[in-house]
Amino acid sequence: MKFEGKVALVTGASSGLGKATALKFAREGAKVVIAARRVEQGGNVVRRIAESGGEAHFVQADVSRAADVERLVNDTVQKFGRLDCAVNNAGISGPRYTPLAAVTEEQWDQVMNVNLKGVWLCMKYEIQAMLASGRGAIVNIASIYGLKPADSGHVPYGASKHGVLGLTTGAAVDYAQMSIRINAVAPGFTHSEMVDVNRPGAAESYRKLVARHSGMNRLGNADEAANAIVWLCSDEASYVNGAVLAVDGGGATRMY
């Protein structure tokens, strides 16, 4: 129960990696705020935590909207009295298999508003709440595409995740002496709604992707990323700040 008495906020927590992270926090004793746009799915996560003896609260929020994010953090503090940990996970894939010059301005703005501006807005209000209580830990969810070029046709997503790493490392310096740690996790291809091998034709596509991007030659599981995220928020990582932790099965440069 490493997080007993602490409050954790997870965005994009209605499914996939965010859901797994919220459940992990709850198992470790935290009170968890589930933030997502989808009410039914978010409520299901809250119920699952409650059925396991934990405490959770759902707030519908679009992280690309400042008013939603401010309300989300305020609701968290009003409900539980403080904010100790935040995981900024909400994100979208944007256009796929679309060369850069074919990307529309609307598509570009949508990806940046959610994946990059959304992380900035979340940190802006989360940090204010953490400063009020004297300490905190934030983990931003980037991607291996923030560490290297994205596959062909995924430039907006890759650019947004490079930006997330810039936000993370810069903010980590800003608040390093104020007892707020800010790190990032860069997952590889991980089972989720975004990475769904059950879509028609997807299995072969992902087989090729993991061959290029995972030394372990398999997709990751959401729980594997959640374990790393929650560890970074724990006191066991008390001297880890401004780090980018890849959870990707290792590099895949190989001859086989």
Secondary structure, 3 states (H helix, E strand, C coil): CCCCCCEEEEECCCCHHHHHHHHHHHHCCCEEEEEECCHHHHHHHHHHHHHCCCCEEEEECCCCCHHHHHHHHHHHHHHHCCCCEEEECCCCCCCCCCCHHHCCHHHHHHHHHHHHHHHHHHHHHHHHHHHHHCCEEEEEECCHHHCCCCCCCCHHHHHHHHHHHHHHHHHHHHCHHHCEEEEEEEECCECCCCCCCCCCCHHHHHHHHHHHHCCCCCCECHHHHHHHHHHHHCHHHCCCCCCEEEECCCCCCCCC
